[in-house]
């Protein structure tokens, strides 16, 4: 073998070794996919998601489904082939690990953080919903339960569920109009709706579970349109009041905001 051939062979072996190392080395990414949805007007794992006392509670039809994503855990190895597959699949998203898990270095810490965020979200949703209805938390007790799902992104749907159970559309009818409506969005006590991330995957989860309408924080309209399933209508919202007005308009055939 000539010197040139030996040099080329050595270079090829080194390149292959580098490629193999890159393929096997764990990378700082998480791979996410459409997660579960839950109807906040119904039961979750045998228990009502919303329990109310101190006020008359309406019987409701239709569904208000919160949406979630699932992602590889902070300790799960993600390799180059996983990342490449995720980039080319519409039902997966590759995200920097710190974007998915901004707090905590292990599964336990992250679960505790997500649970705390969920609790804060539930408190804000209760305050926003009762404020919208001009009811006092001293008179109406709200208990929210949603097993195995954490984070703040169910806030909007919790608030809408409370309103539908207590007041509907304000004229004796369901706020949903009998539809299956899904959505996502954080909420503050004053009713401001904020962005959440993972929206393209959440629209897929919503469509999979029968939703025909998806409420999305207005700032995430472009993301929601990116992989929008056929037959799923996007309705942008910025406030709880605006979300209620949009659902009433949808039910009554009025003008509904669009992304």
FENHU-V204336 format. One record per residue. N is the residue number from 1. RES is the residue in three letters. D_FIRST is the distance of its C-alpha to the first C-alpha in whole Angstrom. Layout:
# FENHU-V204336
n:N res:RES d_first:D_FIRST
n:N res:RES d_first:D_FIRST
This chain:
# FENHU-V204336
n:1 res:UNK d_first:0
n:2 res:UNK d_first:4
n:3 res:UNK d_first:7
n:4 res:UNK d_first:8
n:5 res:UNK d_first:6
n:6 res:UNK d_first:6
n:7 res:UNK d_first:10
n:8 res:UNK d_first:11
n:9 res:UNK d_first:10
n:10 res:UNK d_first:12
n:11 res:UNK d_first:15
n:12 res:UNK d_first:15
n:13 res:UNK d_first:16
n:14 res:UNK d_first:18
n:15 res:UNK d_first:20
n:16 res:UNK d_first:20
n:17 res:UNK d_first:22
n:18 res:UNK d_first:24
n:19 res:UNK d_first:25
n:20 res:UNK d_first:26
n:21 res:UNK d_first:28
n:22 res:UNK d_first:30
n:23 res:UNK d_first:31
n:24 res:UNK d_first:32
n:25 res:UNK d_first:34
n:26 res:UNK d_first:37
n:27 res:UNK d_first:39
n:28 res:UNK d_first:42
n:29 res:UNK d_first:44
n:30 res:UNK d_first:46
n:31 res:UNK d_first:46
n:32 res:UNK d_first:50
n:33 res:UNK d_first:51
n:34 res:UNK d_first:55
n:35 res:UNK d_first:57
n:36 res:UNK d_first:61
n:37 res:UNK d_first:64
n:38 res:UNK d_first:67
n:39 res:UNK d_first:71
n:40 res:UNK d_first:73
n:41 res:UNK d_first:76
n:42 res:UNK d_first:75
n:43 res:UNK d_first:74
n:44 res:UNK d_first:71
n:45 res:UNK d_first:70
n:46 res:UNK d_first:74
n:47 res:UNK d_first:75
n:48 res:UNK d_first:77
n:49 res:UNK d_first:74
n:50 res:UNK d_first:77
n:51 res:UNK d_first:81
n:52 res:UNK d_first:84
n:53 res:UNK d_first:87
n:54 res:UNK d_first:90
n:55 res:UNK d_first:90
n:56 res:UNK d_first:90
n:57 res:UNK d_first:87
n:58 res:UNK d_first:86
n:59 res:UNK d_first:85
n:60 res:UNK d_first:82
n:61 res:UNK d_first:80
n:62 res:UNK d_first:77
n:63 res:UNK d_first:74
n:64 res:UNK d_first:72
n:65 res:UNK d_first:69
n:66 res:UNK d_first:67
n:67 res:UNK d_first:63
n:68 res:UNK d_first:60
n:69 res:UNK d_first:56
n:70 res:UNK d_first:54
n:71 res:UNK d_first:51
n:72 res:UNK d_first:48
n:73 res:UNK d_first:50
n:74 res:UNK d_first:49
n:75 res:UNK d_first:47
n:76 res:UNK d_first:45
n:77 res:UNK d_first:41
n:78 res:UNK d_first:40
n:79 res:UNK d_first:37
n:80 res:UNK d_first:35
n:81 res:UNK d_first:35
n:82 res:UNK d_first:39
n:83 res:UNK d_first:39
n:84 res:UNK d_first:38
n:85 res:UNK d_first:40
n:86 res:UNK d_first:43
n:87 res:UNK d_first:42
n:88 res:UNK d_first:42
n:89 res:UNK d_first:45
n:90 res:UNK d_first:49
n:91 res:UNK d_first:50
n:92 res:UNK d_first:48
n:93 res:UNK d_first:48
n:94 res:UNK d_first:45
n:95 res:UNK d_first:47
n:96 res:UNK d_first:46
n:97 res:UNK d_first:48
n:98 res:UNK d_first:50
n:99 res:UNK d_first:52
n:100 res:UNK d_first:52
n:101 res:UNK d_first:53
n:102 res:UNK d_first:55
n:103 res:UNK d_first:57
n:104 res:UNK d_first:56
n:105 res:UNK d_first:53
n:106 res:UNK d_first:53
n:107 res:UNK d_first:55
n:108 res:UNK d_first:58
n:109 res:UNK d_first:58
n:110 res:UNK d_first:57
n:111 res:UNK d_first:60
n:112 res:UNK d_first:63
n:113 res:UNK d_first:62
n:114 res:UNK d_first:62
n:115 res:UNK d_first:65
n:116 res:UNK d_first:67
n:117 res:UNK d_first:66
n:118 res:UNK d_first:67
n:119 res:UNK d_first:70
n:120 res:UNK d_first:71
n:121 res:UNK d_first:70
n:122 res:UNK d_first:73
n:123 res:UNK d_first:75
n:124 res:UNK d_first:75
n:125 res:UNK d_first:75
n:126 res:UNK d_first:78
n:127 res:UNK d_first:80
n:128 res:UNK d_first:79
n:129 res:UNK d_first:80
n:130 res:UNK d_first:83
n:131 res:UNK d_first:84
n:132 res:UNK d_first:83
n:133 res:UNK d_first:86
n:134 res:UNK d_first:88
n:135 res:UNK d_first:88
n:136 res:UNK d_first:88
n:137 res:UNK d_first:86
n:138 res:UNK d_first:89
n:139 res:UNK d_first:90
n:140 res:UNK d_first:87
n:141 res:UNK d_first:85
n:142 res:UNK d_first:81
n:143 res:UNK d_first:79
n:144 res:UNK d_first:75
n:145 res:UNK d_first:73
n:146 res:UNK d_first:69
n:147 res:UNK d_first:67
n:148 res:UNK d_first:63
n:149 res:UNK d_first:63
n:150 res:UNK d_first:63
n:151 res:UNK d_first:63
n:152 res:UNK d_first:65
n:153 res:UNK d_first:64
n:154 res:UNK d_first:67
n:155 res:UNK d_first:70
n:156 res:UNK d_first:71
n:157 res:UNK d_first:71
n:158 res:UNK d_first:73
n:159 res:UNK d_first:76
n:160 res:UNK d_first:76
n:161 res:UNK d_first:77
n:162 res:UNK d_first:79
n:163 res:UNK d_first:81
n:164 res:UNK d_first:81
n:165 res:UNK d_first:82
n:166 res:UNK d_first:85
n:167 res:UNK d_first:86
n:168 res:UNK d_first:84
n:169 res:UNK d_first:84
n:170 res:UNK d_first:88
n:171 res:UNK d_first:90
n:172 res:UNK d_first:89
n:173 res:UNK d_first:86
n:174 res:UNK d_first:83
n:175 res:UNK d_first:80
n:176 res:UNK d_first:77
n:177 res:UNK d_first:80
n:178 res:UNK d_first:78
n:179 res:UNK d_first:75
n:180 res:UNK d_first:72
n:181 res:UNK d_first:71
n:182 res:UNK d_first:68
n:183 res:UNK d_first:67
n:184 res:UNK d_first:65
n:185 res:UNK d_first:66
n:186 res:UNK d_first:67
n:187 res:UNK d_first:71
n:188 res:UNK d_first:73
n:189 res:UNK d_first:77
n:190 res:UNK d_first:78
n:191 res:UNK d_first:76
n:192 res:UNK d_first:73
n:193 res:UNK d_first:70
n:194 res:UNK d_first:67
n:195 res:UNK d_first:63
n:196 res:UNK d_first:61
n:197 res:UNK d_first:57
n:198 res:UNK d_first:56
n:199 res:UNK d_first:58
n:200 res:UNK d_first:56
n:201 res:UNK d_first:55
n:202 res:UNK d_first:59
n:203 res:UNK d_first:60
n:204 res:UNK d_first:58
n:205 res:UNK d_first:59
n:206 res:UNK d_first:63
n:207 res:UNK d_first:62
n:208 res:UNK d_first:61
n:209 res:UNK d_first:64
n:210 res:UNK d_first:66
n:211 res:UNK d_first:67
n:212 res:UNK d_first:68
n:213 res:UNK d_first:69
n:214 res:UNK d_first:67
n:215 res:UNK d_first:68
n:216 res:UNK d_first:65
n:217 res:UNK d_first:66
n:218 res:UNK d_first:66
n:219 res:UNK d_first:63
n:220 res:UNK d_first:61
n:221 res:UNK d_first:62
n:222 res:UNK d_first:59
n:223 res:UNK d_first:57
n:224 res:UNK d_first:59
n:225 res:UNK d_first:59
n:226 res:UNK d_first:55
n:227 res:UNK d_first:54
n:228 res:UNK d_first:58
n:229 res:UNK d_first:59
n:230 res:UNK d_first:61
n:231 res:UNK d_first:65
n:232 res:UNK d_first:65
n:233 res:UNK d_first:67
n:234 res:UNK d_first:66
n:235 res:UNK d_first:69
n:236 res:UNK d_first:68
n:237 res:UNK d_first:71
n:238 res:UNK d_first:71
n:239 res:UNK d_first:74
n:240 res:UNK d_first:76
n:241 res:UNK d_first:79
n:242 res:UNK d_first:77
n:243 res:UNK d_first:75
n:244 res:UNK d_first:78
n:245 res:UNK d_first:80
n:246 res:UNK d_first:77
n:247 res:UNK d_first:77
n:248 res:UNK d_first:81
n:249 res:UNK d_first:80
n:250 res:UNK d_first:77
n:251 res:UNK d_first:80
n:252 res:UNK d_first:83
n:253 res:UNK d_first:81
n:254 res:UNK d_first:81
n:255 res:UNK d_first:78
n:256 res:UNK d_first:75
n:257 res:UNK d_first:73
n:258 res:UNK d_first:69
n:259 res:UNK d_first:66
